[in-house]
Amino acid sequence: MQEAQRKPLAVGLLGQTSGSFYGQVEIHLRDYNTLDFIIRRRMYSNLPDVEFSMDNRDLGDVIDILTEAKKKLQDTLNVHYFRKLQPVPAKKDEKESGKPLIKPSEKKENGPPGCPNYLGYLATRPMDKPLPQECRVCPMVLECAMKVSRS
């Protein structure tokens, strides 16, 4: 790919949502019909850079496929998290005493940078409450949902 003929269209960092950058994506217009994609990973994570090209008329199809994949991933993660968050049936004597089988951790640890809650918040929130948007993209969502202490 010839650098001089390419016109830069977009540049963005991968990992902005999680706060852990691991790559940079560049999209260039090489000629009227060709888009060049470069994913620079070596300087961030020591993984090899990736370069590929495609017909610019296929960009809409790629965006549609990525959008569908993102939606399916989110749906899959939501189902997985809600399964993990289902209440554990209490034993007979625990039902009578009113004590839950699992109780939230007493210690409130800070979540990742930018988290408005605390690590373990998802384990304590009511099941009928929707999963907060910031939790859907959080890299520590499983740890947060599973943060409990047994007593």
C-alpha positions as CSV (number, residue, x, y, z in Angstrom):
1,M,0.0,0.0,0.0
2,Q,1.4,3.3,-1.0
3,E,1.4,5.9,1.8
4,A,1.5,8.9,-0.5
5,Q,-1.7,8.1,-2.3
6,R,-3.9,7.3,0.7
7,K,-6.3,9.9,2.2
8,P,-6.9,9.5,5.9
9,L,-10.6,9.1,6.7
10,A,-10.7,8.1,10.4
11,V,-8.4,7.2,13.3
12,G,-9.5,5.8,16.7
13,L,-8.1,4.0,19.7
14,L,-9.3,0.5,20.7
15,G,-10.0,0.1,24.4
16,Q,-11.4,3.5,25.2
17,T,-14.5,2.1,26.9
18,S,-12.5,-0.2,29.2
19,G,-9.8,2.4,29.8
20,S,-7.1,0.0,28.7
21,F,-5.9,1.0,25.2
22,Y,-4.6,-1.9,23.1
23,G,-4.6,-0.7,19.6
24,Q,-5.3,2.1,17.1
25,V,-7.5,1.7,14.0
26,E,-6.8,3.8,10.9
27,I,-9.0,3.9,7.8
28,H,-7.7,5.4,4.6
29,L,-9.1,5.9,1.1
30,R,-6.5,4.5,-1.3
31,D,-8.3,5.3,-4.5
32,Y,-11.9,5.8,-5.5
33,N,-12.9,2.2,-4.8
34,T,-10.5,0.9,-2.1
35,L,-10.4,1.4,1.6
36,D,-7.3,0.5,3.6
37,F,-7.6,-0.6,7.2
38,I,-4.7,-0.6,9.6
39,I,-4.9,-1.9,13.2
40,R,-1.8,-0.9,15.0
41,R,-1.2,-3.1,18.0
42,R,2.5,-3.5,18.2
43,M,3.1,-0.2,20.1
44,Y,0.3,-0.9,22.6
45,S,0.4,-4.6,23.2
46,N,3.3,-6.0,21.3
47,L,1.0,-7.9,19.0
48,P,1.5,-7.7,15.2
49,D,-0.2,-4.9,13.3
50,V,-3.0,-5.9,10.9
51,E,-3.6,-4.4,7.5
52,F,-6.3,-5.2,5.0
53,S,-8.2,-3.6,2.1
54,M,-11.7,-3.8,0.8
55,D,-14.0,-2.2,-1.8
56,N,-15.5,1.0,-0.3
57,R,-18.9,-0.1,-1.5
58,D,-18.8,-3.0,1.0
59,L,-18.3,-0.7,4.0
60,G,-22.0,-0.5,4.7
61,D,-22.2,-4.3,4.8
62,V,-19.3,-4.4,7.2
63,I,-20.9,-1.8,9.5
64,D,-24.2,-3.8,9.4
65,I,-22.4,-7.0,10.3
66,L,-20.5,-5.3,13.1
67,T,-23.7,-3.7,14.5
68,E,-25.5,-7.1,14.4
69,A,-22.5,-8.7,16.2
70,K,-22.5,-6.0,18.8
71,K,-26.2,-6.5,19.5
72,K,-25.9,-10.3,19.7
73,L,-22.9,-10.0,22.0
74,Q,-24.8,-7.6,24.3
75,D,-27.8,-9.9,24.3
76,T,-25.6,-12.9,25.1
77,L,-23.8,-11.1,27.9
78,N,-27.1,-9.9,29.4
79,V,-28.6,-13.4,29.4
80,H,-25.3,-14.7,30.9
81,Y,-25.2,-12.1,33.6
82,F,-28.8,-12.5,34.5
83,R,-28.4,-16.2,34.9
84,K,-25.4,-15.6,37.2
85,L,-27.4,-13.1,39.2
86,Q,-30.4,-15.4,39.8
87,P,-31.0,-15.8,43.6
88,V,-29.8,-19.0,45.2
89,P,-32.6,-20.9,46.9
90,A,-32.4,-20.7,50.6
91,K,-32.2,-23.7,52.8
92,K,-35.3,-24.4,55.0
93,D,-33.8,-23.1,58.2
94,E,-32.5,-20.0,56.4
95,K,-36.0,-19.3,55.1
96,E,-37.4,-19.4,58.6
97,S,-34.6,-17.2,60.0
98,G,-34.9,-14.7,57.2
99,K,-31.1,-14.8,56.6
100,P,-30.1,-15.0,53.0
101,L,-27.8,-17.8,51.8
102,I,-25.5,-15.3,50.2
103,K,-25.1,-11.8,51.4
104,P,-23.2,-8.9,49.7
105,S,-19.6,-8.3,50.7
106,E,-19.4,-5.9,53.7
107,K,-16.4,-4.1,52.3
108,K,-17.1,-1.7,49.5
109,E,-14.2,-1.7,47.1
110,N,-13.9,0.9,44.4
111,G,-14.7,-0.2,40.9
112,P,-12.6,0.5,37.9
113,P,-11.8,4.1,37.0
114,G,-15.0,6.0,36.0
115,C,-17.3,3.6,37.8
116,P,-20.1,5.5,39.6
117,N,-20.8,2.5,41.9
118,Y,-18.5,0.1,43.8
119,L,-17.2,-3.4,43.2
120,G,-20.0,-5.7,44.3
121,Y,-22.9,-3.2,43.4
122,L,-24.3,-5.7,40.9
123,A,-24.5,-8.4,43.5
124,T,-26.6,-6.2,45.7
125,R,-29.0,-4.5,43.3
126,P,-32.6,-5.8,42.9
127,M,-33.1,-8.3,40.1
128,D,-35.9,-6.3,38.6
129,K,-33.7,-3.3,38.2
130,P,-32.2,-3.0,34.6
131,L,-28.5,-3.4,34.2
132,P,-26.9,0.1,34.2
133,Q,-25.3,1.1,30.8
134,E,-21.9,1.7,32.3
135,C,-21.9,-1.9,33.7
136,R,-22.6,-3.4,30.3
137,V,-19.2,-2.3,29.0
138,C,-17.3,-2.6,32.3
139,P,-14.3,-5.0,32.2
140,M,-15.1,-6.0,35.8
141,V,-18.8,-6.8,35.4
142,L,-18.5,-10.5,36.3
143,E,-16.3,-9.7,39.4
144,C,-18.9,-7.1,40.4
145,A,-21.8,-9.4,40.0
146,M,-20.1,-12.3,41.9
147,K,-18.6,-10.2,44.7
148,V,-20.3,-11.8,47.7
149,S,-19.2,-13.1,51.1
150,R,-20.4,-16.3,52.7
151,S,-21.3,-16.3,56.3
